[in-house]
Amino acid sequence: MNPNELRRDFPALDQQVNGHPLVYLDNGATSQRPSVVIDEIKRFYEEDNANVHRSVHTLGERATALYEGAREKLAELIGAGTRELIFTKSATEALNLVAYAWGRHHLKEGDEVLVTEMEHHSNIVSWQLACKDTGAVLKAIPVLEDGLLDMKTYESMLGPRTKVVAVAHVSNVLGTINPVAEVSRLAHDAGAVVCCDGAQAVPHMPVDVAALGCDFYAGTGHKMCAPTGIGFLWGREQILEEMEPFMGGGEMILDVWIDHATYNDLPYKFEAGTPPIAGAVGLGAAIDYLNGIGMKAIHDHEMELTKYAMQRMTELPGAVVYGPTDPEVKAGLVSFTLGEIHAHDVGTFLDSKGVAIRVGHHCARPLMRKLGVPATGRASFYLYNTTDDVDRMIDALFETQKLFGGGGIS
C-alpha cells in the first residue's frame, strides 16, 4: 500500500488549514471518508432511498438489499454470523444495549462487574448504571505502569460473584492491544460473560470474534471510513436469543396485542424503528474499500508509523509517551505530554500549523487519574498517514516548546 496515493482518495485531506497543508492525526476520534463512500451515500439517496423490510416496491427492495448486504460484508470482516450482528447508531449504543438488555435482567445484588482502568466511558458508565439498578458492584482491573493489563490481579479478582468482564480490545489512550482471548478464557472459567469494546480495533487490524472468545463485541463505522451514525453489536446467538429487547417499536415484533407482543427473529429483535440505512450503505462501501487494501497491510503500516513516531518523540526534551513500547501490543497511536505545557495549548498551537491531534481526557478520566495527568495529546494514525505527517507534528511540537518555554527549551 502507498499512503501517498491513498490520501488522494480522501477529499478532506486536500485542503489548507491556517495556511498549511492539513496533517490529520485524529483518527482515533474519527477517520476521514474516501470519495467512494461519499459517492455511494449520495447515489443511494438519489436512486434507492426508501425504508427497509417494509415495502414491496422496487426502491424498498433495493434499499433492503443494500442494508442487508452491508451486514453480510461486516459479518465476513469480523468472522461473525449475520443473525448475530445488530446495527446500532454507535459503539456506545451497542455497549449500552448489552448493559441494559443483558445486565439489568441477569445482574443482582452482590454480583460483580469487572472493568479495566483503561476503558472508555461508554464501557464504564453503562455498567455503572446497570449496577445502580441491580445492586451489583463495579470493580476495576488495574493497569500496570507499562500500559498493560495486570493479568495476575485480574485472575485473582475472578470468582463466583463475577458476572461480567468489560474490556477494550484496544485502548483509545494507551494504544494497548489487550489479550482478549485470554481475558475471555479466564472469565468463562469463572462463569462470567465478556463485553469487548472494539471501536479502536476493527478499523485498524484483522478481527475474528470467534478467535477472541468474547460474548459481545461493539464497533462503530465512523472510525473506519464510514459515516457517523452507524455502529454494530455482535453477540453470541444463544445469548441474544435469551435477551429481552433493548427498545420497543416497529420491525422488532412479530405480532402485537394491547397487553403483550411477540418479538421478531434475530437480529431484528434489537433493531426497532427505521434503522440507519444510509449509514449502513456507507459502511458497506467503506468495508469494500478497506478490504481492497487489506486489514493486515493497514495494521503493518500503522505499526511502522507508530515505531517511527515513538522514536522521534524521544528527541523532544521533557516529552512523556504513555502506553506500551512493544509494537506487538501497541496499536497506531501515541499519547503524550510535553513538559509542563498544557495539552490544550499544545493542540491549539499545532492546529495553527495545520496539524490536527486530539487533546483532553479522551473519555477516559479514570485512566487519566491513574496516569496522574489532567490530559494528554494524542496522535492517532490511519492508512493515509505518512512519516512526513509525523515529521510535521514533531516540528510543530519543537516550536510549541520554544513558544511556551517548556520541556527544557528556551
ChimeraX attribute file (.defattr): number of C-alpha atoms within 10 A of each C-alpha:
attribute: neighborCount
match mode: 1-to-1
recipient: residues
	/A:1	12
	/A:2	12
	/A:3	15
	/A:4	13
	/A:5	10
	/A:6	14
	/A:7	18
	/A:8	14
	/A:9	17
	/A:10	18
	/A:11	13
	/A:12	15
	/A:13	17
	/A:14	13
	/A:15	13
	/A:16	13
	/A:17	15
	/A:18	12
	/A:19	10
	/A:20	13
	/A:21	14
	/A:22	20
	/A:23	25
	/A:24	23
	/A:25	24
	/A:26	21
	/A:27	26
	/A:28	25
	/A:29	16
	/A:30	18
	/A:31	24
	/A:32	22
	/A:33	21
	/A:34	21
	/A:35	16
	/A:36	17
	/A:37	25
	/A:38	18
	/A:39	12
	/A:40	18
	/A:41	23
	/A:42	15
	/A:43	12
	/A:44	19
	/A:45	12
	/A:46	9
	/A:47	11
	/A:48	19
	/A:49	18
	/A:50	20
	/A:51	18
	/A:52	21
	/A:53	15
	/A:54	13
	/A:55	13
	/A:56	10
	/A:57	9
	/A:58	11
	/A:59	17
	/A:60	18
	/A:61	18
	/A:62	18
	/A:63	24
	/A:64	22
	/A:65	15
	/A:66	22
	/A:67	25
	/A:68	18
	/A:69	16
	/A:70	25
	/A:71	25
	/A:72	17
	/A:73	20
	/A:74	21
	/A:75	19
	/A:76	14
	/A:77	19
	/A:78	17
	/A:79	15
	/A:80	20
	/A:81	16
	/A:82	20
	/A:83	18
	/A:84	21
	/A:85	25
	/A:86	21
	/A:87	28
	/A:88	27
	/A:89	19
	/A:90	21
	/A:91	26
	/A:92	22
	/A:93	21
	/A:94	27
	/A:95	27
	/A:96	23
	/A:97	20
	/A:98	24
	/A:99	26
	/A:100	21
	/A:101	18
	/A:102	19
	/A:103	24
	/A:104	20
	/A:105	13
	/A:106	14
	/A:107	23
	/A:108	18
	/A:109	13
	/A:110	14
	/A:111	19
	/A:112	24
	/A:113	27
	/A:114	24
	/A:115	23
	/A:116	23
	/A:117	24
	/A:118	30
	/A:119	27
	/A:120	23
	/A:121	16
	/A:122	18
	/A:123	27
	/A:124	25
	/A:125	15
	/A:126	19
	/A:127	27
	/A:128	19
	/A:129	16
	/A:130	25
	/A:131	23
	/A:132	13
	/A:133	15
	/A:134	18
	/A:135	15
	/A:136	24
	/A:137	20
	/A:138	20
	/A:139	16
	/A:140	18
	/A:141	22
	/A:142	20
	/A:143	20
	/A:144	14
	/A:145	13
	/A:146	14
	/A:147	23
	/A:148	21
	/A:149	22
	/A:150	15
	/A:151	17
	/A:152	10
	/A:153	12
	/A:154	20
	/A:155	14
	/A:156	8
	/A:157	15
	/A:158	22
	/A:159	15
	/A:160	11
	/A:161	19
	/A:162	24
	/A:163	23
	/A:164	27
	/A:165	28
	/A:166	25
	/A:167	30
	/A:168	27
	/A:169	26
	/A:170	27
	/A:171	28
	/A:172	27
	/A:173	28
	/A:174	25
	/A:175	29
	/A:176	28
	/A:177	22
	/A:178	18
	/A:179	17
	/A:180	21
	/A:181	16
	/A:182	14
	/A:183	21
	/A:184	23
	/A:185	17
	/A:186	18
	/A:187	23
	/A:188	20
	/A:189	12
	/A:190	17
	/A:191	16
	/A:192	23
	/A:193	22
	/A:194	26
	/A:195	26
	/A:196	28
	/A:197	28
	/A:198	23
	/A:199	29
	/A:200	25
	/A:201	23
	/A:202	22
	/A:203	28
	/A:204	27
	/A:205	18
	/A:206	17
	/A:207	18
	/A:208	15
	/A:209	23
	/A:210	13
	/A:211	11
	/A:212	18
	/A:213	20
	/A:214	26
	/A:215	23
	/A:216	23
	/A:217	28
	/A:218	32
	/A:219	29
	/A:220	30
	/A:221	29
	/A:222	27
	/A:223	25
	/A:224	27
	/A:225	26
	/A:226	30
	/A:227	25
	/A:228	20
	/A:229	18
	/A:230	25
	/A:231	27
	/A:232	26
	/A:233	27
	/A:234	27
	/A:235	24
	/A:236	19
	/A:237	17
	/A:238	10
	/A:239	13
	/A:240	24
	/A:241	15
	/A:242	9
	/A:243	18
	/A:244	15
	/A:245	21
	/A:246	18
	/A:247	14
	/A:248	15
	/A:249	13
	/A:250	15
	/A:251	21
	/A:252	23
	/A:253	19
	/A:254	13
	/A:255	11
	/A:256	11
	/A:257	7
	/A:258	5
	/A:259	5
	/A:260	8
	/A:261	13
	/A:262	12
	/A:263	18
	/A:264	18
	/A:265	14
	/A:266	17
	/A:267	20
	/A:268	21
	/A:269	25
	/A:270	28
	/A:271	23
	/A:272	18
	/A:273	13
	/A:274	13
	/A:275	18
	/A:276	19
	/A:277	24
	/A:278	23
	/A:279	25
	/A:280	30
	/A:281	26
	/A:282	31
	/A:283	30
	/A:284	24
	/A:285	24
	/A:286	28
	/A:287	22
	/A:288	18
	/A:289	17
	/A:290	18
	/A:291	15
	/A:292	9
	/A:293	15
	/A:294	15
	/A:295	19
	/A:296	14
	/A:297	17
	/A:298	22
	/A:299	20
	/A:300	16
	/A:301	22
	/A:302	26
	/A:303	21
	/A:304	14
	/A:305	23
	/A:306	25
	/A:307	18
	/A:308	14
	/A:309	22
	/A:310	17
	/A:311	11
	/A:312	14
	/A:313	22
	/A:314	12
	/A:315	11
	/A:316	19
	/A:317	15
	/A:318	18
	/A:319	19
	/A:320	15
	/A:321	19
	/A:322	20
	/A:323	25
	/A:324	20
	/A:325	17
	/A:326	11
	/A:327	16
	/A:328	10
	/A:329	17
	/A:330	24
	/A:331	28
	/A:332	32
	/A:333	29
	/A:334	25
	/A:335	22
	/A:336	22
	/A:337	22
	/A:338	24
	/A:339	17
	/A:340	14
	/A:341	17
	/A:342	19
	/A:343	23
	/A:344	15
	/A:345	14
	/A:346	23
	/A:347	21
	/A:348	17
	/A:349	18
	/A:350	22
	/A:351	20
	/A:352	14
	/A:353	21
	/A:354	22
	/A:355	26
	/A:356	23
	/A:357	24
	/A:358	22
	/A:359	22
	/A:360	18
	/A:361	19
	/A:362	19
	/A:363	14
	/A:364	21
	/A:365	19
	/A:366	18
	/A:367	22
	/A:368	19
	/A:369	13
	/A:370	14
	/A:371	16
	/A:372	9
	/A:373	15
	/A:374	14
	/A:375	21
	/A:376	27
	/A:377	24
	/A:378	30
	/A:379	25
	/A:380	28
	/A:381	28
	/A:382	25
	/A:383	26
	/A:384	24
	/A:385	22
	/A:386	19
	/A:387	14
	/A:388	11
	/A:389	19
	/A:390	23
	/A:391	15
	/A:392	16
	/A:393	26
	/A:394	19
	/A:395	14
	/A:396	20
	/A:397	20
	/A:398	17
	/A:399	17
	/A:400	22
	/A:401	22
	/A:402	14
	/A:403	12
	/A:404	15
	/A:405	14
	/A:406	19
	/A:407	19
	/A:408	14
	/A:409	15
	/A:410	9
